[in-house]
């Protein structure tokens, strides 16, 4: 071999031997040992003695460490350590009781068991085995772990606590005698409500615990729309919205519907709803709602569409109404307030002040109203208490142009309307088909006799504040009885609608506070209260400041529940 080759051969030898060396496996981390007494910490023997057993568990044993059991008493012998610890107790020839301890050790871990023996001719103590937790335990439909607790006193050698259940759905019963506990597992229930018993036994002693589990109730489905398309162009087109469905139920199918005829659902499955939007040939933006229904659960998406020739410099939107309120501010003028909750802008409302062609204190009469013809009054002052107004997320804007077409259905007590309103830089369309809080559908000219409730809202020494409901109509009466006391019932008599005067000598209705549907009364009307067999007869003939005459009669009791409003919710 040439010297040069020999040099390279010797240079490579360390690499060869290094490559042949075995890879060392990492040594697993040694967990801390755990020594647990599983039998009772006290064992009692008769004077005759006998064999005793101590049970235990040892986890994470360490190689080279042994479990030991020792006792200093000479009368305890033959201590043997295997899977259990056994020992022998000699007969007690003395007349006095004696006691010793068996000490079990594993390294630094130890526990002690007291061994007690009665004296010669002395009767052994009677064991006590009692339930200390409830004798009936109730569980929900889910899988759960239960624990029964018990008291064991004066345990005797050769006896141990056992437990069993008469239902297969109760399993993994684990008696922890040293802790006075019985643990068990209740399986998840997929059917009707069920019941079983766990019987715990110690020698001839026993107790029973009733285990009840609720019936299976399918979790409520969760339906959520996760994405919706932007506003459609006037020519329409195809669109999709995405949804997620959790806790689907067998036999239940998802349904998708639209509340307008220009939206057509083409499919709804696998998290996607596909639909088409027809061309918009109107002169204003329009909106529709797609509703997803899964059993009792629903989710909605607002679909909007622009119109031909829209101004790109104007913000267009659909005002999606969730509630409508109305109140008459004069005998021929109403405020119609539309409420919306926008996910971004928050609480919003629009108020249209509508002037009727003819006085009507019940509702806005059918027809089309607009700023152009003077029947919708725009807001032109800093005082926003009247006039049409738009408020969103704490900000406000005056409505300068609006149109409303309305139709009232007295039979169903609903109203249908649609329209548009304009504010600086924005134009919004709206529609509604449902109840209007504040509209009165009864024929008030015939007098009101159909009452839902009469009750005392509050009272003072000489004043009773009485509230009555008849459908959507609310009456707030302040009846002043001169010389009356707070504890007195509503007094019979004639109450004239008038203002307070220092020389007043007659009972009266306080004109400054009494209202019908939020409208104060004029002076001059009369309310008469008469005692009858049914309670009281409450007759009135009054006129509000809008000029509307209200007449009617109530016969029956007046509930004395102070501050109680049966219609608050």
C-alpha positions in Angstrom: 0.0 0.0 0.0 1.3 3.4 -0.8 1.9 5.8 2.0 -0.6 8.3 0.7 -3.4 5.7 0.6 -2.4 4.4 4.1 -2.8 8.0 5.4 -6.4 8.3 4.1 -7.3 4.8 5.4 -6.1 5.7 9.0 -7.9 9.1 8.7 -11.3 7.4 8.0 -11.2 4.7 10.7 -12.7 7.0 13.5 -15.7 7.7 11.2 -16.3 4.0 10.5 -16.3 3.1 14.2 -18.4 6.2 15.1 -21.0 5.2 12.5 -21.2 1.7 14.0 -21.9 2.8 17.5 -25.5 2.2 18.6 -27.9 5.1 19.3 -28.7 5.6 22.9 -32.5 5.5 23.7 -33.6 8.3 26.0 -34.4 7.1 29.5 -38.1 7.6 30.3 -38.8 9.9 33.2 -39.6 8.0 36.4 -42.9 9.1 37.8 -43.3 9.5 41.5 -44.5 6.3 43.3 -48.0 6.3 44.8 -49.0 4.1 47.7 -52.7 3.9 48.6 -54.6 2.0 51.3 -57.8 0.5 49.8 -59.1 -1.4 52.7 -60.2 0.2 56.0 -57.7 1.9 58.3 -59.1 0.0 61.3 -59.7 -3.8 61.7 -61.4 -5.2 64.8 -60.9 -8.8 66.1 -62.7 -10.9 68.6 -60.8 -12.2 71.6 -60.2 -15.5 69.7 -58.1 -13.7 67.1 -57.9 -14.7 63.5 -56.5 -13.8 60.1 -56.4 -10.2 58.8 -56.0 -8.7 55.4 -54.9 -5.3 54.3 -55.4 -4.2 50.6 -53.5 -1.5 48.8 -52.4 -0.2 45.4 -48.9 0.7 44.3 -48.3 2.8 41.2 -45.1 3.7 39.5 -43.0 1.2 41.4 -39.2 1.8 41.5 -36.9 -1.0 40.6 -35.0 -2.2 43.7 -37.5 -0.8 46.2 -39.6 -3.3 48.2 -42.9 -2.9 50.1 -42.6 -3.8 53.8 -45.2 -4.3 56.5 -44.2 -4.4 60.2 -45.8 -4.4 63.6 -44.1 -4.1 67.0 -46.8 -6.1 68.8 -45.9 -9.7 69.5 -49.5 -10.8 69.3 -49.5 -9.9 65.6 -47.5 -12.4 63.6 -47.0 -14.0 60.2 -47.1 -10.7 58.3 -46.8 -11.6 54.6 -46.6 -9.0 51.7 -47.9 -10.0 48.3 -50.6 -8.4 46.3 -52.3 -8.0 49.7 -50.9 -8.0 53.2 -52.0 -10.8 55.5 -51.3 -11.3 59.2 -52.3 -13.4 62.2 -53.8 -12.1 65.4 -53.3 -14.3 68.5 -56.1 -15.0 71.0 -56.3 -12.4 73.7 -56.1 -14.1 77.1 -56.4 -10.8 79.0 -59.7 -9.1 79.9 -58.7 -5.7 78.5 -58.9 -4.5 74.9 -55.6 -4.1 73.1 -54.5 -2.2 70.0 -51.5 -2.2 67.7 -50.5 -0.7 64.3 -49.3 -2.3 61.2 -47.0 0.1 59.4 -46.8 -0.4 55.6 -43.9 1.4 53.9 -42.5 1.8 50.4 -39.5 4.0 50.4 -40.6 7.2 52.1 -44.3 6.4 51.5 -46.2 4.9 54.5 -49.6 4.3 55.9 -50.8 2.7 59.1 -53.7 0.3 59.9 -55.0 0.1 63.5 -55.6 -3.5 64.7 -57.9 -3.7 67.7 -58.9 -6.7 69.7 -61.4 -7.0 72.6 -60.5 -8.7 75.8 -61.3 -12.2 76.9 -65.0 -12.8 77.5 -65.8 -9.3 76.1 -68.3 -9.0 73.2 -66.8 -7.5 70.0 -68.0 -4.1 69.0 -70.9 -4.1 66.5 -70.0 -2.8 63.0 -71.8 0.4 61.8 -72.3 0.7 58.1 -74.4 3.7 57.1 -75.1 5.7 54.0 -74.0 9.4 54.4 -74.9 10.8 51.0 -78.4 11.0 49.4 -80.4 7.8 49.0 -81.6 9.1 45.5 -79.2 10.5 42.9 -80.4 12.1 39.7 -78.3 12.5 36.5 -78.7 14.2 33.2 -78.6 12.4 29.9 -74.8 12.7 29.5 -72.3 10.2 30.8 -71.3 11.1 34.3 -69.4 9.9 37.3 -71.2 9.5 40.6 -70.0 9.1 44.1 -71.8 7.5 47.1 -70.3 8.2 50.6 -70.7 5.9 53.6 -69.6 5.5 57.2 -68.0 2.3 58.4 -67.2 2.0 62.1 -65.8 -1.0 64.0 -64.9 -3.0 60.9 -64.2 -6.6 61.5 -61.5 -8.9 60.1 -62.6 -10.9 57.0 -65.3 -8.4 55.9 -65.2 -5.8 53.1 -67.6 -3.4 51.5 -69.0 -4.6 48.1 -71.4 -2.8 45.8 -73.3 -3.8 42.7 -76.0 -2.3 40.4 -79.1 -3.9 38.9 -78.8 -1.8 35.7 -76.2 -2.5 33.0 -75.9 1.2 32.3 -74.2 1.7 35.7 -70.6 0.4 35.5 -67.1 0.7 36.8 -68.2 0.5 40.4 -65.2 1.1 42.6 -65.3 0.8 46.4 -62.8 2.9 48.2 -63.3 1.6 51.7 -60.5 3.6 53.2 -62.1 6.8 51.9 -65.7 5.8 52.6 -66.7 6.2 48.9 -68.2 4.2 46.1 -67.5 5.6 42.7 -69.5 4.6 39.6 -70.1 5.6 36.0 -73.5 6.3 34.5 -73.5 5.7 30.8 -75.0 8.3 28.4 -78.7 7.8 27.9 -80.1 7.6 24.4 -83.7 6.7 25.3 -86.4 7.1 27.9 -85.8 8.1 31.5 -84.5 5.2 33.5 -83.9 4.1 37.1 -81.8 1.5 38.9 -80.4 0.8 42.3 -76.9 0.3 43.7 -76.7 -2.0 46.7 -73.8 -1.7 49.0 -73.1 -4.6 51.5 -70.8 -5.1 54.5 -71.4 -8.5 56.0 -75.0 -8.7 56.9 -75.4 -4.9 56.7 -76.5 -3.1 53.5 -78.1 0.0 52.1 -79.5 0.9 48.7 -79.2 4.0 46.6 -81.6 4.8 43.8 -80.0 6.1 40.6 -82.2 8.1 38.2 -81.2 9.4 34.7 -83.2 11.8 32.6 -84.5 10.9 29.2 -82.4 11.7 26.1 -83.2 15.0 24.6 -81.6 15.8 21.3 -79.4 18.9 21.4 -81.0 22.0 19.9 -79.8 22.5 16.3 -77.7 25.6 15.7 -78.2 27.3 12.3 -76.1 30.3 11.3 -75.7 32.1 8.0 -72.1 32.9 7.6 -72.0 34.9 4.3 -74.4 36.8 2.1 -73.9 38.6 -1.2 -73.6 42.3 -1.8 -76.5 44.2 -3.2 -77.5 42.9 -6.7 -77.4 45.1 -9.8 -80.7 46.1 -11.3 -80.5 43.3 -14.0 -80.4 40.7 -11.2 -78.5 37.4 -11.5 -77.5 34.4 -9.5 -76.4 34.4 -5.8 -75.4 32.1 -3.0 -75.3 32.4 0.8 -73.4 30.1 3.1 -74.6 28.5 6.3 -73.5 26.1 9.0 -75.7 23.6 10.8 -74.8 22.0 14.0 -76.6 19.2 15.9 -78.5 18.0 12.9 -81.5 15.7 13.7 -82.5 12.6 11.8 -85.5 13.1 9.5 -85.3 16.9 9.6 -84.6 18.7 6.4 -83.4 22.3 5.8 -86.0 24.5 4.0 -85.2 27.8 2.3 -87.9 30.4 1.4 -88.0 34.0 0.2 -90.7 36.5 1.2 -90.7 38.2 -2.2 -91.5 36.8 -5.7 -88.4 38.2 -7.4 -86.1 35.9 -5.4 -86.2 32.2 -6.4 -84.5 29.5 -4.4 -82.8 26.9 -6.7 -81.1 24.7 -4.1 -80.3 24.4 -0.4 -77.9 21.7 0.8 -74.4 21.1 2.1 -74.0 24.6 3.6 -75.0 26.5 0.4 -78.2 28.1 -0.6 -78.4 29.1 -4.3 -80.9 31.5 -5.6 -81.7 33.8 -8.5 -82.7 37.5 -8.4 -85.0 38.9 -11.2 -84.4 42.2 -12.9 -85.6 45.2 -10.9 -87.8 47.4 -13.1 -89.0 49.8 -10.4 -87.5 53.1 -9.6 -86.3 52.4 -6.1 -84.1 49.9 -4.3 -85.8 46.8 -3.0 -85.1 44.2 -0.4 -86.2 40.7 0.4 -85.5 38.2 3.1 -84.4 34.6 2.7 -85.4 32.4 5.6 -83.7 29.2 6.4 -85.8 26.8 8.6 -84.6 23.7 10.3 -87.2 22.2 12.5 -87.9 25.0 15.1 -84.7 26.9 14.3 -84.5 29.7 11.7 -81.9 32.1 10.3 -82.5 35.0 7.9 -80.5 36.9 5.4 -81.4 40.3 3.8 -81.1 40.5 0.1 -81.0 43.9 -1.6 -81.1 45.0 -5.2 -80.4 48.4 -6.9 -82.6 49.9 -9.5 -82.0 51.2 -13.1 -80.5 54.6 -13.2 -79.5 54.7 -9.5 -77.1 57.5 -8.5 -73.7 56.0 -7.5 -73.1 59.0 -5.2 -76.1 58.1 -3.0 -76.1 55.5 -0.3 -79.0 53.1 -0.9 -80.4 50.7 1.6 -83.4 48.7 2.8 -84.7 49.5 6.3 -85.5 46.1 7.7 -88.3 46.8 10.2 -88.6 44.7 13.4 -91.2 46.7 15.2 -93.7 49.5 14.4 -95.2 52.0 16.9 -97.7 54.8 16.3 -99.2 57.6 18.3 -101.6 60.4 17.4 -100.1 63.8 18.1 -103.4 65.6 17.1 -106.8 64.5 15.9 -105.5 64.3 12.3 -101.7 63.8 12.7 -99.8 60.6 13.5 -96.2 59.8 14.2 -95.4 56.4 12.7 -92.1 55.0 14.1 -90.2 52.2 12.4 -87.5 50.3 14.4 -84.6 48.3 13.0 -81.6 46.6 14.6 -78.7 46.7 12.2 -75.8 44.4 13.0 -73.3 47.2 12.3 -75.1 50.4 13.1 -77.0 49.1 16.1 -80.5 50.3 17.1 -82.1 52.6 14.5 -85.5 54.2 14.0 -87.3 56.2 11.4 -90.3 58.4 12.3 -92.7 59.6 9.7 -95.1 62.4 10.7 -98.3 61.8 8.7 -101.1 64.2 8.3 -104.5 62.6 7.5 -107.0 64.1 5.1 -109.7 63.5 7.8 -109.4 63.2 11.6 -109.0 59.6 12.8 -107.8 58.8 16.3 -107.7 55.1 15.7 -105.1 54.6 13.0 -103.6 56.1 9.8 -106.3 55.7 7.2 -105.6 53.8 3.9 -103.9 55.7 1.2 -100.6 57.1 -0.2 -98.9 59.9 1.7 -95.8 61.9 0.6 -93.8 65.0 1.3 -94.7 66.2 -2.2 -98.4 66.4 -1.5 -97.9 67.8 2.0 -99.3 64.8 3.9 -95.8 63.7 5.2 -94.3 66.5 7.3 -90.4 66.7 7.0 -88.4 67.9 10.0 -87.3 71.5 9.6 -86.4 72.5 13.1 -83.9 71.5 15.7 -86.8 70.3 17.8 -87.1 66.7 16.7 -90.3 65.9 18.7 -92.4 66.3 15.6 -91.6 66.0 11.9 -90.1 63.1 10.0 -86.7 62.0 11.4 -84.1 59.2 11.0 -81.8 58.2 13.9 -79.1 55.6 13.8 -76.4 54.5 16.3 -76.7 57.7 18.3 -76.7 60.0 15.2 -79.7 61.7 13.6 -80.7 63.2 10.3 -83.8 65.0 9.1 -85.9 63.3 6.5 -86.5 65.7 3.6 -88.5 63.5 1.3 -90.6 60.4 1.9 -93.5 58.4 0.5 -95.8 55.9 2.3 -98.6 53.7 1.0 -100.6 52.0 3.8 -103.5 49.7 4.2 -105.1 48.7 7.5 -106.8 45.3 8.1 -109.2 45.7 11.0 -110.2 42.0 11.0 -106.6 40.8 11.5 -105.6 43.9 13.4 -102.5 44.4 11.2 -101.3 47.0 8.7 -99.5 46.6 5.4 -97.3 49.4 4.1 -94.3 50.2 2.0 -92.4 53.3 1.1 -89.2 55.2 0.8 -87.5 58.0 2.8 -84.5 60.2 1.9 -81.9 61.9 4.1 -78.8 63.8 3.1 -76.7 61.3 1.0 -79.0 58.3 1.6 -82.2 56.7 0.3 -83.9 53.8 2.1 -86.9 51.7 1.2 -89.1 49.8 3.7 -92.1 47.5 4.0 -94.1 45.9 6.8 -97.0 43.5 7.2 -98.0 43.0 10.8 -99.3 44.6 14.0 -98.7 48.3 14.8 -98.5 49.2 18.5 -100.8 52.2 19.0 -103.4 51.5 16.3 -106.9 51.1 17.6 -109.0 48.6 15.6 -112.1 48.8 17.8 -115.1 50.9 16.9 -114.8 53.6 19.6 -118.0 55.4 18.6 -120.1 52.6 20.0 -118.3 52.9 23.4 -115.7 50.5 24.8 -117.0 47.6 26.9 -114.6 44.8 26.1 -111.9 45.1 28.7 -108.8 42.9 29.3 -107.7 44.3 32.7 -108.3 47.0 35.3 -105.8 47.5 38.2 -104.5 50.0 40.6 -101.0 51.1 39.5 -100.3 53.3 42.5 -102.1 55.5 45.1 -101.6 58.4 47.4 -103.7 59.8 50.3 -106.4 61.2 48.1 -105.5 59.9 44.6 -105.9 56.5 43.0 -103.9 55.9 39.8 -106.0 53.3 37.9 -104.9 51.7 34.6 -107.2 49.9 32.2 -106.5 47.9 29.0 -108.8 47.1 26.1 -106.9 45.5 23.3 -104.3 48.1 22.2 -106.0 50.9 24.1 -104.5 52.0 27.4 -106.3 54.3 29.9 -104.4 56.0 32.7 -106.9 57.5 35.2 -105.9 59.8 38.1 -109.0 59.8 40.3 -108.8 62.4 43.1 -111.2 61.8 46.1 -111.3 64.7 48.4 -110.5 63.7 52.0 -109.6 60.1 50.9 -107.0 57.9 52.6 -104.3 55.9 51.0 -105.8 52.6 52.4 -109.2 53.3 51.1 -110.5 51.4 48.0 -111.5 53.2 44.8 -114.5 55.3 46.0 -117.9 55.5 44.3 -118.8 58.9 43.0 -118.7 61.3 40.0 -115.3 62.6 38.9 -115.3 65.6 36.6 -112.3 66.1 34.4 -110.7 69.3 35.6 -107.6 71.0 36.8 -106.7 71.3 40.5 -108.0 74.4 42.2 -107.4 75.6 45.8 -111.2 76.0 46.2 -112.1 72.6 44.7 -115.0 71.0 46.5 -115.8 68.1 44.2 -114.0 64.9 43.3 -112.3 65.1 40.0 -110.1 63.5 37.3 -106.7 65.2 37.1 -106.6 66.7 33.6 -102.8 67.3 33.9 -102.0 63.5 34.2 -104.9 61.4 32.9 -104.3 60.0 29.4 -105.8 57.7 26.8 -103.1 56.1 24.6 -100.7 58.7 25.8 -102.9 61.7 24.9 -104.1 64.0 27.7 -107.7 64.9 28.2 -109.6 68.1 27.9 -111.5 69.5 30.8 -115.3 68.9 31.0 -115.6 65.1 30.7 -117.0 62.9 33.4 -116.0 59.6 35.0 -118.6 57.9 37.2 -117.8 55.1 39.6 -120.7 53.0 41.1 -120.7 50.1 43.4 -122.3 46.9 41.9 -122.5 43.2 42.8 -119.5 42.4 40.4 -117.4 45.1 42.1 -117.5 48.5 40.4 -119.1 50.0 37.4 -116.7 52.4 35.8 -118.4 54.7 33.1 -116.7 57.5 31.2 -117.4 60.1 28.6 -114.3 62.2 27.9 -112.5 64.0 25.1 -108.8 64.1 24.6 -106.8 67.1 23.5 -106.8 65.9 19.9 -110.6 66.2 19.9 -111.4 62.5 20.0 -114.4 61.5 22.1 -114.0 58.3 24.2 -116.9 56.6 25.8 -117.3 53.2 27.5 -118.1 51.1 30.6 -116.2 48.7 32.7 -117.9 46.4 35.2 -115.9 44.1 37.5 -113.2 44.2 40.2 -110.3 46.5 40.2 -107.1 44.5 41.0 -105.3 46.1 44.0 -101.9 44.9 42.8 -99.8 48.0 43.1 -97.2 48.7 40.4 -98.3 45.5 38.6 -98.5 45.6 34.8 -99.9 42.4 33.3 -98.9 43.5 29.8 -95.4 44.6 30.7 -93.9 41.6 28.8 
